[in-house]
Amino acid sequence: MSTADWDGQEPSAHPNGPLPGRAAVVQYELGGAWVVVARGEYDMNSMGPLADALQTAARKHDRVVLDASGVTFADSTFLNLLMRVHPTTSLRVAAPTSQLRRVLEITGADTVLDIRDNVEDAASD
């Protein structure tokens, strides 16, 4: 899915709405931060668009927020991406789902990454 400005609507790659489990990425600017919205399941087979979006955002923006509220599955590939992007920008992970929060806690990544409760808090200075 090509990502540009987001109009507030959920991403849709299908005429009847997003396909269940399919990864989707949307991006927009909020309060001086670049927000990357991740939706769906992320593993080595679906990571490409999100990796491209986060790496490009990190090169162009001082503050990048990953809205993880719609991530339904994330494996070590997802975690590895966050750990690679983290040193290149002020990466903030907003509203991680319980599954993702558990992965972050088990691995100790929650002590390295900046985890925020919501996108608005993550986008602020």
C-alpha positions as CSV (number, residue, x, y, z in Angstrom):
1,M,0.0,0.0,0.0
2,S,1.4,3.4,-0.9
3,T,1.5,5.7,2.0
4,A,1.1,9.5,1.9
5,D,-1.1,11.8,3.9
6,W,-3.7,10.1,6.0
7,D,-7.3,11.5,6.0
8,G,-8.2,9.8,9.3
9,Q,-9.8,6.8,7.7
10,E,-8.6,3.3,8.3
11,P,-6.3,1.9,5.5
12,S,-8.1,-0.2,3.0
13,A,-6.5,-2.5,0.5
14,H,-9.8,-4.1,-0.4
15,P,-13.1,-2.5,-1.5
16,N,-14.9,-3.9,1.5
17,G,-12.2,-2.7,4.0
18,P,-8.9,-4.0,5.2
19,L,-8.3,-7.7,4.9
20,P,-8.1,-9.3,8.3
21,G,-4.5,-9.8,9.4
22,R,-3.0,-8.0,6.4
23,A,-0.3,-5.6,7.3
24,A,-1.0,-1.9,6.4
25,V,1.0,1.2,6.9
26,V,-0.2,4.8,6.9
27,Q,1.8,7.9,7.6
28,Y,1.1,11.5,8.6
29,E,2.6,14.6,10.5
30,L,1.4,15.5,14.0
31,G,2.8,18.2,16.1
32,G,6.2,18.2,14.5
33,A,6.5,14.4,14.7
34,W,6.2,11.9,11.8
35,V,3.6,9.2,12.7
36,V,3.8,5.8,11.1
37,V,0.6,3.8,11.7
38,A,1.1,0.0,11.7
39,R,-2.0,-2.2,11.4
40,G,-2.1,-6.0,11.1
41,E,0.3,-8.8,11.5
42,Y,4.1,-8.3,11.1
43,D,6.6,-11.1,10.5
44,M,9.4,-11.6,8.0
45,N,7.0,-11.9,5.1
46,S,5.0,-8.7,5.8
47,M,7.7,-6.4,7.3
48,G,8.8,-4.7,4.0
49,P,6.4,-1.8,3.9
50,L,6.8,-1.0,7.6
51,A,10.6,-1.3,7.5
52,D,10.7,1.1,4.5
53,A,8.4,3.6,6.1
54,L,10.2,3.7,9.5
55,Q,13.7,3.8,7.9
56,T,12.7,6.6,5.5
57,A,11.0,8.5,8.3
58,A,14.1,8.1,10.6
59,R,16.3,9.6,7.8
60,K,14.0,12.6,7.3
61,H,12.5,13.4,10.8
62,D,14.0,14.0,14.2
63,R,11.0,12.5,16.0
64,V,9.2,9.4,14.7
65,V,6.1,7.9,16.3
66,L,5.1,4.3,15.6
67,D,1.3,4.0,16.3
68,A,1.2,0.3,17.3
69,S,-2.4,0.3,18.5
70,G,-3.4,-1.9,15.5
71,V,-0.6,-4.4,15.5
72,T,-2.3,-7.8,16.0
73,F,0.9,-9.9,15.8
74,A,4.6,-9.0,16.0
75,D,7.5,-11.4,16.0
76,S,11.3,-10.9,16.5
77,T,11.5,-9.4,13.0
78,F,9.3,-6.5,14.1
79,L,11.3,-6.1,17.3
80,N,14.6,-6.2,15.4
81,L,13.3,-3.4,13.1
82,L,12.5,-1.2,16.1
83,M,15.9,-1.8,17.7
84,R,17.6,-0.9,14.4
85,V,15.6,2.3,13.9
86,H,15.8,3.5,17.5
87,P,19.4,4.8,17.4
88,T,18.8,6.8,14.2
89,T,15.9,9.0,15.4
90,S,13.8,9.7,18.5
91,L,11.6,6.7,18.0
92,R,8.5,6.5,20.2
93,V,6.2,3.5,20.2
94,A,2.7,4.6,21.0
95,A,-0.2,2.5,22.3
96,P,1.3,-1.0,21.8
97,T,-1.3,-3.8,21.9
98,S,-1.1,-6.3,24.8
99,Q,0.7,-8.9,22.7
100,L,3.3,-6.4,21.5
101,R,3.7,-4.9,25.0
102,R,4.4,-8.5,26.3
103,V,7.1,-9.0,23.6
104,L,8.7,-5.7,24.6
105,E,8.7,-6.6,28.2
106,I,10.0,-10.2,27.8
107,T,12.9,-9.1,25.7
108,G,13.7,-6.0,27.8
109,A,13.1,-3.8,24.8
110,D,10.7,-1.7,26.9
111,T,13.7,-0.5,28.9
112,V,15.4,0.7,25.7
113,L,12.5,2.0,23.6
114,D,10.4,5.0,24.4
115,I,6.9,3.5,25.0
116,R,4.0,5.9,25.3
117,D,0.3,5.4,26.1
118,N,-1.0,7.2,23.1
119,V,0.0,8.9,19.9
120,E,-0.7,12.5,21.1
121,D,1.7,12.0,24.0
122,A,4.3,10.4,21.8
123,A,4.1,13.2,19.3
124,S,4.6,15.9,21.9
125,D,8.1,17.2,22.9
